[in-house]
Amino acid sequence: MTLTNTASQPRKKPHAQWLRAGMNILRFLLHSPPSAFGLTVLAALALTALFAPLIASHDPYLQDLGNALAAPSRAHYFGTDELGRDIFSRLVFGARITLTIVFLVTIVVGPVGLFVGSVAGFYGGRVDTILMRVTDIFLSFPSLILSLAFVAALGPSLNNAIIAISLTAWPPIARLARAETLTLRAADYIAAARLQGASPSRIIWHSIVPMCLPSVLIRLTLNMATVILTAAGLGFLGLGAQPPLPEWGAMIATGRRHMIDSWWLVTFPGLAILSVSLAFNLLGDGLRDALDPKQMNKR
Amino acid sequence: MTASVSIDKMGIRFGSVQVLPEVSLEVGAGECFGLVGESGSGKSTVLRCLSLLLDNWSGEARIGGTSVRALDVMTRCRTVQMVFQDPYGSLHPRHSVRSTLSQPLAIHKLDAVEDRMAQAMTDVGLPLDFLDRYPHQLSGGQRQRVAIARALILEPQVLLLDEPTSALDVSVQAEILNLLQRLRAEKGFTYLMVSHDLAVVDHMCDRFAVMQAGNIVDILPRDAIVGNDARHPYAHELIAASLRYERAL
């Protein structure tokens, strides 16, 4: 073995490692058709949301009662609804609402689930019992019913729908993080960290969270489809986004009355919900394969 | 920087099982002391108790004359470190060698981080560009060197070795044992080494204790192995079995 001194060379920047890992994950995802499809649809969704005013052909709130329930045509790609609003433009602006819901729910649910799960798993004993019983209580209701109860209590609005979905979506993540933590807790590298004087919070943050993160991330991605469907379901029941907000579920709900003679009212929002949920599921499946540590840092 | 280790009537029970009834032993400063015995005889438990990874034991353990329980956590960490058996499980799979080695320095707020890491890597005979590697990019022997570097970086006085070579290939075993011996000669560590391989003990240790069912049945000098001078029947049998095995090879 030869000793080479590289201490004099400038240190590699830490973000280079992350960049390479990210590129590897991306390349891996693009290599399998299903996850490439998922990624493409979601990229399209993000771009649509970002450039909504440029893409939309009409004002999504502009009513034109003389032109209500018009079939798809050159003037209105996806037709118009019962108030004469352009459905295509409403779908485009609805992408923003969908992404907001997904994003907010994820940034609430991920950290909360990870925190509760890893703390319960790491400390064990009474802490574990208390946290897991709370989780059990949340898990014992069907999530849509529980969200309904929360929204009913908080009052129907988009923000309350987001809060309600978050409150019902964290327990599976916490369960997952706890299970992962339990398998790690007895590992020698945790013992080594203890022997180095690492505090429990440092061990959880530095040693346990990085190990739980991939499976939590996959679970979150797979959950997003459920989140979108729950949000659409709440919107459909009139408990989520309120009119005139162009939320996809709410659009289906109002279009339902005219469904028989004006099929475009429910078909296009339905297809949007279907393709985005499917894209999240496929991406989650792809991530499961891509987040294997051996794939991530392969050079 | 050497310290003696003395364990006095250490006992621990897990539930209804008395794993260690009462273990007492003395290790001189700078000595290498071996613990041998069959699986489940409590060898590793002694190390885990001494390092306070397990703390519900009774009795007294002193390092350099001070009780391990009286030492505050930071001082204890800088006095005792441990090298684990399985180099595949003792390194965090998502931490690069650099972060494995810099964590303890950050915890103890030590300065000259780069220099200390370079020193530890040189001590264990690894090139410095390995700092940016991850465990899955290292061989078993290299991983164990990193694990030893991690134990060295806090400059402890006592190293607890929990079968440091049993998960390694024979040729790599020799490398690691020679590395450990060189480090002891250079830095004057006190070693407390668990092994079930008497050849390793013969190579490394000045004295060793034979354990059976949590009890130390015999404490012997290294020379006792070749002639099998053990007085206790179990120790005698163990050494004889090992000698027979070696002859058969």
Interface residues (C-beta under 8 A of the other chain):
Chain A: M1 T2 L3 T4 N5 T6 A7 K12 Q17 A187 D188 Y189 A191 A192 A193 R194 L195 Q196 G197 A198 R202 H206 S207 P210 M211 P293 K294 N297
Chain B: S51 L53 V73 M74 R76 C77 V80 Q81 M82 F84 Q85 D86 G89 S90 L91 H92 P93 R94 H95 S96 Q103 P104 I107 H108 E114 A118 T122 G125 L126 P127 L128 D129 D132 Y134 H136 Q137 A147 R150 L154
